Amino acid sequence: PRRSWAVKLKFLKKFNTTLTLAEIKSSPECSNFALVRIGRLSVMPVSTKVQNWLETKLV
């Protein structure tokens, strides 16, 4: 089995707003988000609910 893999990412846009970790942690929409529950993760899944919340905060 292959032990490593890489994902190609593409820059789409820069947001005008900065969102702090404290803001993310205080949001009910993000209560089950791995970033809030488990610290120091470099890669994690993001649910559609969290993605939609982040997009509304960053636009």
N, C-alpha and C positions, 0 to 999 in steps of 0.2 A: 504493500500500500504506500501511496505517496504521503510523505510526512509534512510537506509544506506546500503552500499555494499562495498566490498573490491575486489581488483584485485590481483591475485597472479603473482608476477614478478619473472623472472629467470635471473641471471647474465649470459651474453653471452661472453663478452670480454671487456678488458680494452683498451682504445684508448691511443696512444702514444702522441697525440697532445691535447693541451688545446685550447678551442674555447671561446673567450670572448663574452659577451653580445654586446659589441660595434661592433664586427665583424658580428654578426648575424643581428643586426639592420642596418648595412650598406649594406647588401646584398639585391639585388632586388628580389631574389627568396623567401625571407622571409618577404616581405612587408605586406602580409596579415596574417602572423603568429600571433596568439593571444598573444604570449609572447612579441612581439614587440608592438602590439597595446594596450594591456591591461596589466598593471603591476600587480605583486603580485598574479599570478595564480599558484596554486599548482598542478592542473591537467588540461590539455588542449589537444584538438585533434591536431595531427600533420599531415599535408597533405603529400601525397606521394612526391610532389615536394620539400617540405622542408626537408623531411626525406632523400631523395636522395642527396640534397645539403649538409646536415650535414654529411652524410656518406663520401662524397668526401673530405670534409674538415678535417675530423678526422682520415682518414687512412694515 
